[in-house]
Amino acid sequence: MAKKLKITWKRSNNSGPAKFDPIIRGLGLRRLNQTVIRSNIPEIRGMVKKVIHLVDVQEIEVEE
């Protein structure tokens, strides 16, 4: 079983710095309350760390 990250976009970035917008898009999130499953790799974890105040993250186990 592989571990993955379940990322849900919970807070808007309307009044925040524009530098977070490409990070949110890079994670594959397009609208609020959308959830995506991503690999648990350092690149994704670094992106999540930058926008942790805007998203909810859970580590899940997925059968492959």
C-alpha positions as CSV (number, residue, x, y, z in Angstrom):
1,M,0.0,0.0,0.0
2,A,1.3,3.4,-0.9
3,K,0.7,6.6,1.0
4,K,-0.9,9.5,-0.8
5,L,-2.0,13.0,0.2
6,K,-5.7,14.0,0.1
7,I,-5.7,17.8,-0.4
8,T,-8.9,19.9,0.0
9,W,-8.9,23.6,-0.9
10,K,-10.8,25.2,2.1
11,R,-9.9,29.0,2.1
12,S,-9.9,31.5,-0.7
13,N,-6.8,33.5,-1.5
14,N,-8.7,36.6,-2.8
15,S,-7.1,39.1,-0.4
16,G,-3.7,37.3,-0.1
17,P,-0.6,37.5,-2.2
18,A,-0.9,36.5,-5.8
19,K,2.2,34.2,-5.5
20,F,-0.1,31.5,-3.9
21,D,-2.4,31.2,-7.0
22,P,0.1,29.2,-9.2
23,I,0.8,26.9,-6.3
24,I,-2.9,26.1,-5.8
25,R,-3.3,25.5,-9.6
26,G,-0.1,23.4,-9.6
27,L,-1.7,21.1,-7.0
28,G,-4.6,20.6,-9.4
29,L,-7.2,22.6,-7.4
30,R,-9.6,24.7,-9.5
31,R,-12.4,25.7,-7.1
32,L,-13.1,25.8,-3.3
33,N,-13.9,22.6,-1.5
34,Q,-12.4,20.5,-4.3
35,T,-10.4,17.5,-3.2
36,V,-7.5,15.9,-5.1
37,I,-5.3,12.9,-4.3
38,R,-1.5,13.4,-5.0
39,S,1.6,11.3,-4.4
40,N,3.4,11.8,-1.2
41,I,6.6,13.1,-2.7
42,P,8.9,16.0,-1.5
43,E,7.8,18.3,-4.4
44,I,4.1,18.1,-3.5
45,R,4.8,18.4,0.2
46,G,6.8,21.6,-0.4
47,M,3.9,23.1,-2.4
48,V,1.4,22.1,0.4
49,K,3.7,23.7,3.0
50,K,3.5,27.0,1.2
51,V,-0.3,27.1,1.2
52,I,-1.0,25.1,4.3
53,H,-3.2,28.0,5.6
54,L,-5.5,27.6,2.6
55,V,-5.8,23.8,2.4
56,D,-6.6,20.7,4.5
57,V,-4.3,17.8,4.1
58,Q,-4.7,14.1,5.2
59,E,-2.3,11.3,4.6
60,I,-4.2,8.2,3.3
61,E,-3.2,4.7,2.2
62,V,-4.2,3.6,-1.3
63,E,-3.9,0.2,-2.8
64,E,-2.2,0.2,-6.1
